[in-house]
Amino acid sequence: MILERVVNCIDEVYKDILKSPSVNIQKWIHQFREEMDDQEVEGMIKKSIIASLTLCMSQGIIDDDFFESALIQNFDFIIQKLPNMKKSMLLKIELVGLEKQIYRVMKVPYGIILADLAYLILASMNADGSHLFTLKIDGVRYGCDACDEDFIEEYAADVTIPELELEKGDQFELWYDFGDDYFFHIDIIDIEEHDQLQSFEDLEIIDGNGYGIWEDAHRLLDLYYMNRKEFLKTIDEYGLSDEDFIFEEFDIDTYNEMLIDDFEYLKMAYEMPEEMEI
């Protein structure tokens, strides 16, 4: 009920903005309409409204001129970011040591937060988010929010891909589970430019192989692919059987259907762990 009232409030402010007599605001709206379609324009203006209202409330300033000034600053920020928001990256993600057996080729929006990119990579590899991760890019280690500050230089949630100026041909590494040590090698195959804004709706796994990782069983995963006879012998010694493991093959349609849901699960697991039961 409360959320519905907030949404209705934003909708009303949006309608007022479209009819605003301010020449400056109308110039920005016109520029938005030249750069984006109607749905994208509405989304960007509403995001600017929310950011501007938040600033007004946090500063305790209930003033139309201050609100308009904040709104125009947000409009300017969006216009500056638009070129990167119309790009996508084509990535090849390989599990180190099993590069041919387990890999993904995935298209992702370029203008996203680095942490979100990590969640997408882990989601594509069937990680459940129960362990820490870091990304190493140009020698800098970016970690999840739960990482010890002494272990990383920056937090992945505080930086965007455009800020890192990643380009075609760049390579980086994702380290997941500091005990089991799953390392993923990521290669930027291409950076594509589009006429439309790229969002999570444009995510797509293009190709891949292998089910993904087994949580807390890296050694057994290696054995499964490298020495099947030794794998069966080892799990028998552990009192396990092959029914205790997932051997599903890679199915591109299934993975694309599940990618967003798995991404959202991981995002909540890392950023709102108290809400999850892992």
N, C-alpha and C positions, 0 to 999 in steps of 0.2 A: 504493500500500500504506500509506504513512504517512498520507495524507489519509483513507483509509478508517478507520484507527485513531482519528484525531481525531474523525471524524463519529460513530463508535461510542461514543466517550467522552462526547460531548455528549448523545447519545441516552440513555446510562445516567444522567447527571446529571439530565436532564430527567425521567426516570421517578422518580428520588429526590425531586426537587422536588415533583412531584405528590403524593407520599406523605409530604411533610415534616410533622412534628408541630408546626412553628412556626405559631402562630395568625396572626401577621402575614403570613406567606407565603400561607397559605390564604385570608386576606381579599383579598389582591391577586389571586389566581387566580380567586376568585369574582367579583371586579369585572371582570376580563378577560372571563370567560364571559358576563357581562351585556352587554358592549360589542361582542364579536366572536364569530364562529363558531369551531368547534373547531380547524379548520386554522389560522386566524389566531392563535388563542391559542397553539397550539404554536409557530408561527413566532416570535411576539413573546417568548415565554419563552426559546426557544433563543437568540435574539439577545441577550437580557439575560444569559443564562448565559455566552455567549462574551465579552461586554463585562466581566462581573464577574471571570471567570477571568483575562482579560488584565490587569485592574487588579491582581489578587492577585499574578500572576507578575511584573509590572513593579515592584511594591513589595516583592517578596520576602517576602510575608506569606502563609503557608500556615496559615490559621486559619478555622474554620467560622463564627465570629461575624463576622469581617471580611467573609467571602464573602457571608453573609446580608445584612449591612448594604449592601454594594455592590449586591446583587441587588435589594433593596427600593428603593434609589435609582434603579436603572434602570427598575424597574416604575413608579415615580412619574413619571419622565421620559416614559415611553411614554404613560401615561394623560393627561398634560398635552398631548401632541402628537396624541392620537387625533382630536379634532375636525377638525384640518387634514388628517389622513390619510384622512378620509372625504369629502374634497372633490375636485372636478376642475375644470380650467379649459378653457373653449372659446376657442381662439385663432384669429384670422385672421392669416395670415402672407403678406405681399406683397413681391415684389421691387420695390424703388423704381425708378421709371422704366418698369417693365413690369407695373404693378399688375393690369391686367386679363388680361394674357397668362400670368403666372406667379404663382400664389397657392395657398395651402393653408388649409383650415379643419380644425383638429385638436383632439381632446380629449386632455388630458394630466393625470396626477395632480397635485394642488396641493402635496402635501407633499414634493416632490422637491428635489434640489440644483440650484442655478442652472446649473451647468456641464452637468448632464444635460439640462436644458431646451434649452441651446444645441446639444448634440449631436443632440437630436431634431429641432430646427428644420433644422439643416444636413442631417441624414439625409433629411428629407422633401423637400429641394431637390436631392438627389443630389450634394452636396459630398463630396469624398474625404478631407477633413481634412488636406490638404497645406499649409495656410496658417493663420496666426494669426487669432483672432477676439476681439472684445470685445462686451459688451452694455452699452448705456447706459440706465440706469434712474434717473429722478429726478435727472438730472445727474451721477450717479456712474458711472464707467466700470469694469466688471468684466471681467477678461481671463482667458484660458486660462493654464495654468501656465507656458507658455513665453514669455509676454509680459514685456517689460522693465518693471520696477517703476516706472520714471520715466514710463511711458506710461499706467499705470492706477492706480486708487485701491485696488481690492480684487481678490482672485482669485475667480472664479466658483465654484470648487470649495469655497470656504470659507463659503458662505452658502446658505441654503435659501429657497425661495419664501415660506413663511410668515414668515420673519424680515423680509422686505421688505414684508410686509403688502400685497401686490398685490390690487387689487379690480377688479370689473367696471367697464369703461370706461377703465382705465389703458392707457397705450400706452408702448412702449419700442422700442429699435432694436438690431439685431444687425449688426455690421460684420465682414465676412469677406473676407480677403485684402487686406492693406493696400496692395498695389500695384494690383490689378485693381478693388478697391473695390466689392464687392457689398454693398449695404445692404438689410436686410430690415426692414420696418415691421411690428410686431406689435401687434395690438389684442386686448385681453381682452374678448371678446364677452359671456361669462357665467362665473360661478362657481357650480357646482352642488353640492349636498349629497346624500350617498348614505347608505344604511343600512350598507353594507359598506365595508371599507377599499379604497382605490383603489391599484392597483399598475400596473406596466408591462404587465401582462396586459390592462389596461383601456384601453390606448392605442388610439386610432382616428383615422384620417383620414376626415373627414366629407365633404369636398368639395375640389376643387382644379382647376387648369388648368395646362397646360404641363409639359414634361418636367422642367424645373429649370434649374440653371446649367450653363454650360460652363466648366470650369476653365481659367484663364489666357486666356480669350477673351471677356471681357465686351463689348468693342466689337463683336465679330462677332455676339454674341447679340443686341445691340441692333439691329444692321443687319438681321439675319434677320427680326426682327419688324416693323421700321419701314420697311425698303426692301429687298425681296427681290432686286430687280435689282442694286442696289449691292452687296449681300451676295455674290451669285454672281460679280460682277466682281472684288471685293476678294479673295476666296479664290482665284480663278484667278490673280491677280497674285502671290499667295503660293505658287503651285504646288500648291494644294490643290484638292480637289473636294468636292461635297456628301457623298460617301461617307466623308469624314473627320469628319463631325459626326453627332450623335445627334438625330434629329428625332421620336422617339417621342412620341405623345400621352399625356396623363395617363390612367392606368387605375387606378381606385380600389382594385380588388381586388389588383392587383400591388403597389401601393405599401403597402397594409396588410400584405401577406404579407412584404414585405422590410423593413419599418420597424424591427423589433427587431434583426434581424441587422445592418442598416446602423448603427443606434445603437451596438450593442456594438463594431462595428469602429471607429467614430469615437472612442468612449470609450477604447479601447485605444490608438489612434493618438495621442491627446492626453495620456493619463496614463501610458502605458508605451511611449513612442516607440522605445525600444531594442529592443522586441519586434517592431516592425513594419518592413517594407521599403516605404517610400513614395517 
